[in-house]
Amino acid sequence: MHLNALKVTCLALSFLFSIGCFAQTQHGVVKTRGRLDAGGKLIEGERLADAVVTVKGRNPVRSGNNGEFSFPVPGKFFFLQGVKKQGYSIADPDILSKQFSYSKDNPLFVVLEKPETQLADKLAAERKIRRTLQRTLQSREDEIEQLKEQNKITRQEYQQKLQDLYAEQEKNEKLISDMAERYSQIDYDQVDEFNRRISNLILNGELTKADSLLNTKGDINARVAALRQHQDINAKEEADLAKRQENLQKSKAYTQKELDDLAEDCYHKYEICKMNLRNDSAANYLEVRADLDTANVEWQFQTGYFLKEYLAAYDKALSYYLRVLRNADEQYDTSHSGVARTYNNIGSVFLAQNDLAKALDNYNKALEIRKRSFGEQHQDVAGSYDNIGNVYFRQGNYTKALEYYSNALEIQQAIFGEGHSDVAASYGGIGSVFYSQGDYSKALENYQKALEIQQSLFGENNILVASDYHNIGNVFYSQGDFSKALEYYLKALEIRRGILGERHPDVADNYFNIGLVYSSLGDYDKSFDNHNKSLEIRRSFLGDNNPLVATSYFNIGILFQSVGNYPQAIKYLSKYIEIQKNMYGESKPELAENYNAIGLMYATQGHFEKAYEYCSKALEITGNTLGENHPQYLSIKENIDLINQYWKK
């Protein structure tokens, strides 16, 4: 053999040998879902032959008669790309986006199910959950009735408790859907006996028994403390790994088992609290679980979502989403849909906090990933267009906002047709652009399209329907039809308070607009009442240094000016100016207008030195921003001349 050919052959053999040394074989099983019978006994799933399993970067393999398959794994991790068998679909599609770790001892279980069977399982679970919630509702109603009969609450408190109870019940549709989806996907072959019992009790509405059974393991917080103690032990053991390897491995195995056990129990506690309508406690158990394993992306995401949507706890939600992002960057490649989803949710928090630059940055990152992954004609891409349109709208860039809303609408109509909630959302965005441009007829046309779609899908008591009512109220207000505006604002307020409770930013927006209507109608007492409610809620969520809070201070100041209470008007307008200065400096013409207004109010009260001070500030800002030939500059100069005349007298 030629010498060079011999070298090539040896190199090839060496390369093949190195692959053989470092590649491991991952074993797996394709099967149907293990179920529980009516008495909670396990019915094992059936193993499926001839299923085609595709792993990213590997050739497809086929399951044998016993459902088993195997494939080589060169590294520590792998991704499933697809599992196909005629007449079956994947029970949990999320497995196609998960990163799996190679395990020599633990096979990979892939659960397939006939679509009709999975649908039947989901409907059966949903039916049981609905019955449980109905019993919970009846029990809570009976408690309230008993309090009334025992004269422990007033009639007004009795009615309010019932209203709050029914409003909470309206929010449970997503809970029902999520729980039914979860229970229809659980493979009980892979669940131990204790957790099978817990799941069976919860699904059959025996919540007290489920909670009691969980409590037999001890207090969650005490167990968390015990887990922390073991984790500390682990850290110390690692320092002397060579001497204590055997003890360390045993401790790690215990810790992982306890962590998994605690996580499952926390989630069961969350489900029990949510079904008992205790959102604060439900959130606490999600947070406990998320903090047990900060690298678990799904736990962090679920916690962030619940905090944002149910409690409007934006800063806390953001902390969990940022934790998701750090983990997603490490666990997935940059084009993964989970990374895009995280950027999108971070953007939604910044939008709620009115940090528009950061919201736009994160929404754009999500859009870029989604377009690379899915192409242009995809609902996630349309969703990103809608979100970016929202940011441009908030920035006052109506041309850009209309462009993005229209892109979203075109994709959504092509995918869904006309009767879809995403289509309605795009109509709403387009309506808002026309409204801001003063084209009220087109704004009303788009808002009403959105309202009709949402009502047909969700009925009357839905948060999206409330938003459409609010938008239509804005149009009537701008057209000067204050009675119509008030009618629609009150409809929106009633729905939002019923679903979100009294203390929510959307409820604050409604109070603010109702305050504007009453001011326009000359009913200043009701205007003050609504504006003060709006200000209190906004401050509790946004703090003092926020444009929406500033706007509330401004409107209350103008109200005090309208009724001739100049000291109070000056107080609130000064707070408005302080926030504006903190955010933008003293380079905005609007600040000059407010300085001038405060100066004139001081002059009206005979405080000419103060009047001169504020009008001079107004003159300086106007000269720097608009120039000394601008009519506003000349008007302020005339005011200062008059103040000087009276001051000298």
Phi, psi and omega in degrees: 000142178296146185299315181296322178295322178298319179297316180297317180298316180297319179297319179296315179297321179297318180296315179296321179297320181294323177296315180300328182286323190257341178284142176244161179254121176265127178262153180207171180221134172258129186206169170271173187284135169287138185237171173247137177279185185300332180267006180086008178279148183285131169248109187293149178286165181260133177285141187245127176269162174062029171270137181265119182250125180244124177255140182304125179085003181234160174287150179298149174235160184241139179286145180276190183299330179267012179079001185274149175212168177205158179203154179283142177237110183287335182241204182272339188230162175204162178236137171280136179257333179179152174223121186231139170207133185302131179086358182234157172224163181291128182295321180237094183300341182296342180295340179282351178246004181268151172266125180257145176263139176299137176221125179289323189262337184251115179290158176272119178265124176246121185258122174250154181210147173291134184307320182292326178292316180296320178296317179299319179297318182294316180295321179296317178296317181297321179298316180295318181295318179298320179297319179297314180297324179294319177294320177299316179299315181298319180296317179294321176299316181297321178299317181294319178299318181296319177300320180293314181296329179273005180058032177272347176224153177283168178298321179295317178296321178301312180295321181294319179297319178295317178300315180298319181297315182290326178296320179295323181298326181296333185276000189271001181299318180293321177301314181299313182297315182295317181292319179297319178297316182297312184288337177278352181253347183294127173266101187290348172298331184260011180247135181287169188299319182298310182288334172296318179296317179299311181299318181296319179295315180296314183296329180267011173081010180269068189291321180296317178296319179299316181294319179297318180296318177299321183291343177295341178278352181108172181293136181303313183296321178295322179290324175298316179299319178296320178298315179302320181298317179293324178295322176297318178300318179303314183298320179290321181297325182297334179293335180236049189300320185300322184276332190238029185302316183296314179295321181297316181297320177297318180295321178296319180298318178297315182299315181297319178297317180292322177299312179299319181294314178298318181299315179296320180292320177300319181292321175298319177299317177302314181297319180296314180297319181295318180288339173269009174065037177243084187293322181299315179292321178301316180297321180301316182291326175295320180293319177301314181296315182299323181284343177293325181217091185290349178270355180277104187300313186295323179296318180294319182294314180300320180294314179300317181297315182295317180298320181287309189283323187262330184243354183053033179271080192293316182296318179293318179300317181299321181298323178286322178295322178293326175295320176301315183297317179299317180289320181296321178298326181278324189266336183239165170279168189291345180263010184287142182297331178295325177293316179299317180299322180292313176303320181298316182287326174297318177301321182294326177292314179297324177296317179297330179270002179067023173269084193289325181297314180290324177299314181296319180301314182288321177297321179294322177298318178297317181298316182300316180295316182295321179293321177294322185280319191245348189082185187283319188272073180215145185296328178292323176296316178300319178299321177293319176302316179299315182296318179294322175302321178299320180293312179300323178297314179298329180281351183085009178269081190287331178296313179294318180301315181296322179299313183287320177299318181293321175301316180297315182298318181299315179294315183296319179295324179293326183274314191254343193084203187270327190269061180226147184299323179295324176296316178300319180298321179292320175301319179298317178298316179296320177300321180294325177295311180298323178299314182292335178272000178086006179268081190290329180294317178291324178298312181297321179300314181289320178298319181290325174300314180299315182299315182298319180295312183295321178295320180294330181274319192240354186080198188275318187272077181216143185295329178289323176297319178300318179298320179294320176300317180300315180296318179295322175301321177301319181296311181298323178297315181292335177276357179085007178269080191289327179294319177294317180302314181297320179303313183286322178298319181292324175299314180298317181297317181300316180293313184296318179296323180294324184266316188262347186086180186285325189255086179212143182305324179293323176295321177300319178300320179295314178301319180301311183291324176297323175300320178297319180297312181297326176296317179295331179275356179082009178266083189289329179299312179292327178296313177303314183302313182288320178295321179293323175298316180298315181298316182299315181293315181299317180297323182293330181263325191251349186077185184275332187268068184215142183300324180292321176296319178301317180297321177297315177301317182299312184293323176293322177299317179294324177298315179298323177297321182295328180265006175082013178266081188291323178301316179291322178300316179298319180302311184285322177293328177294323176295320177301313181298318182300316180294316180299319179296318179298325185272320190236355188079191183257034184255012181260131178303330180300327178295321179300318179300320181287320174302317181296316180297319179294319178301317180293325177293321175298320179297319179300327180272359179087009179268078190287331178295315176295320180299316180297319181300312184287320179293329177293320175299318180298319181295318181297313181296317181296319178297320181288328186261322185248345180095158187280354177261001181287142181304325180294321178297314182295323179295317179294323179298320177297319178300318180295320178299317179295318179299317180299320180298312181290325181298317181293329177295000000 
